[in-house]
Amino acid sequence: MTQFRPTVTLAFCIASFLIPTAQASLVATYTFNNTLAAEQTGVAALTAVDPLGTSGFQTATVFGNLQTTYHFNGAATPPADQGGLDFNTTGLITSNDYSVEMVVELTGSAGWRRLLDSSDRQSDDGLYIDPSDDLDSYPNGGSGSPFSANTFFDIFVTVDPSNTVTGYFSGVQQFSETSTSLDVATNTLGFFLDNVVGGGQGEWSSGNIALIKVFNTALTPSEVAAETADPFQGTAPEPGSWILLLGGVAGVAIRKARG
């Protein structure tokens, strides 16, 4: 009987698990495993905007799996009391050619709720969930989507140099329109934070974010479909997952060696 080599096989399984899916345009990944740091070396951590000191990490069930998320909290008004995150785009993306994926739940169930801002909170333009629970690229509009509060969804937006903004909800395209509303103005993308000047202030919701990915180009529909089919592909597992992985692989190795 051929003898199983547990050491070689264990190393092979671990190495295979570590090899990420080839995503040449992926420049930043945040999985919120008790940190706002990026998985990529040399990429800045997200900056927490937490004026009331009530945001932080917590455990939530995301697509059937228990994992750590970042809970952003605050108050809708005044806008200065809203909680969210800032992403420094310097050297990572251009102003009008990028994509963002987020796995997020919002706890607010009514009104306009901002997801993404590219104007450093100086404009009402941006990506929202609107009062009809549509994914909406304001001021251009959006399309019907089955969004509901207190549920995690995969939301994707692409911005390309032809001034086309395309939004996807759980892998399904919701809109594609000519717009410059998400062109990056000041090397900052703001997540969940509404404008502090002009009209339409206070359009905000608390919530939980489980994943953010930023790409340095506008992904194609097929690329978006591949990402949303498995949004956590290529990300590092949480410590608990490593224990389960190593335990499971070691168990298989022992059983085979004994056989």
N, C-alpha and C positions, 0 to 999 in steps of 0.2 A: 504494500500500500504506500502511495506517495505521501511523505510527511509534509505537513503544513508548516511554513515558517512564520510564526506569529509576529516577530519583530519587523520583518520586511513588509508583510501585508499591512500591519498597523501603520507603518510609516507611509506606505503607498496610499492608504485610505485618507490619512490626515492631509497629505500633500494634495490629493485630488480635491478634497473639500476646500482647501485654501485657494485653488486656482480660480480666479474670478472669470465671469463671462466677459468676452472681449467687447469692450465698450470704449472705443477710442475717443469718443467725444465727451465722456463723463469726466468732469473736473472736480466735483465735490459731492461727497456723500455724508449724510448725517443720520445716525440711527438712534441717538438719544439714550444710549446705554449709560445713564448717570453722568453724561458729559455732553457739552455742546461742541466738542472738537470734531473735526472732519476725520474720516478714515484715511484720506490721502495725506501723505507727508508734505509739509510746506504750505498747506491750505489753512487759512485762518479759521478759527472757531467762530461759530455764530455768536452774535452779541445779544444777550437777553435784555429786553426792554421790560422792566418790572417795577414801575414807579410805586406800587402799593406793597411790594414785597410779599406777594401772595402766590407767585408762580413757583414751579419746581417739578422735580421728577416724581412720577408715580407709576404704578403698575396698572395695565389695562389689557383687555382681551382684544387683539387685533387680528382680524380674519381667522378667528378660532384659536389663536396662539397667545399665551400670556407673555407679555413683554413690557419693558420699561418704556415710558413715553415722557414727553415734556408737556406739562400742563401750563398753558398761558392763561393768566387771569388778570383781573383789574376791573375797571368800570368804563362803560361806553362814553359817558360824559363826565367831566370834560375830556377831550381826546388825549390830553396829557396824562390821564390816568389809565390808559389802555395798556395791556400787556401783549407782547409779541416778540418777534425776533428780527434782527438785521443781519444781512449777508453782504460782506464786502466783495464786490465783483472785480476789484482791481487785478489786472493781469490774467483773469480767468475767462471772461466773456466780453464780447463787444456789445455795444449799446442796443443793436437791433438784430442780433443773430444768436439765439440761445433757446434753451428749453428748461422747464422746471417741472419736476414731479413731486407731489406730496401725498402722503397717506395721512389723513387728518379726519378728526371729528370735531364738529362745533356743537357747543351746548346751547347756544342761543337758537331759538326756533322761529323767529319772526324778523321781518325787515331786511334791510341790506346788511350783509356781513362780508367784510373785505377779507380776501385771501392773499392778494399780492399787490404791492405798490412799487412803482419804479421811479417815482418823482420826489423821493425823500419827504413824503407827506405834505407836499406843497400843491397837490392837485387832487381832485375827486376822481380822476381817471384811475382805472385799475381792474383787477380781476375780482369778481364778487360772486357770492350766492345772493340772488335777488329775492324780493318778497314772494315770488312764485316758486321759489326753490329751484330756479334755473341757474346754470353756470353762465355768468354774464361778464362780457368784456365791456365795461362802461367807458365811454358813452355810446358804443355801437350796438349793444344789445347782446342777447344770448339765445338759448334754446332750451326746450323742456328737458329736465333730467330728474331722476327719482331721488333727489337729495332729501335727507331727513336728519334731524338733530340726533345727537347721542349715538351715532353710528359712524364707523370708519369707512371712508371712501378713498379711492385712488383718483386724484385729480391731476391732469397734465395740461400744460400750455406750451405752445411753441411760438416763437417770434422769429420771422425771417426778414432778410434785407429788402425784400420786395414789399415791405409794409403789410405783411399778412400775419394776422394773429389767429391761431387755431386752438380751440379748447376741446379737451376730451374728459369725459366723466366715466370712470370705471372702464376705460378702453374704448368707449363709444364716442365718436366725434359729435360735438354739440354745436359747434359753429366754426366757420372759417371766413374771415372778413378783412377788408382793408382797414388798417388802423395803425396809429403810432402811439396808442395809449399805454403800451407797455415798453416803449423804448426807455432804456436806462439813462436817467438824467445826471446822476451824481455818484456813480460807482457804488450804489447801494440798492439792494432789493429788500423791501420791508415785507415781512410776513405777518398778516392779521392786523396791521396797524393802519388806522384811517387817517385822512388828512387833518392837519391842524389849522389850516387857513382855508378861506373860501367856503362855498356851500357844501351841503351834504355831510357835515361832520357828525360823528357819533355812530357811524355805520360799522359796528364792531361786534364780535362775539368772543367769549372765552371758549376754550376747547383743548384738545390734546393732539400733539403731532408725534407720529411714530417714525416718519421717514421723510427726508428731503433729498432729492438728487438734482444737481444742476449740470447741464450739458452745454458745451460751447458752440452748438449749432442747433438749427431747427430740425428736430428729428422728423423722419417721414412717418406716414400713418402706419406702415408695417413695423417700423422700429418702435413706435409708441405701443403698438399691440403686443410686441414681444416683451417690452418692459412691464406693461400693466398685467400681463399674464402671470408674472412672478416678480412683483416690485422689489422684493428683498434679495433677488438674485445677486450673488457676488459680494454681499455684505458680510461682515464678520459676525459670528454668533455671539450671543450674550454668554457670560460665564456659566450659567446653568445649562445652556445648550452644549457647551464644550464638555461638561461633565457627562451629560447624557450621551454625547457622541463617542467620547473616549470609552465610556463604560460599555456601550453597545458593541463597539468594534472589538474591545478586549474580550468581551464575552464570546463573540463569534470566534475569535482566535483561539481561545481556550477550548471551546467545543470541538473545533476542527482538529486541533493538536491532539486532543484525546481520542478523536475518532481515528 
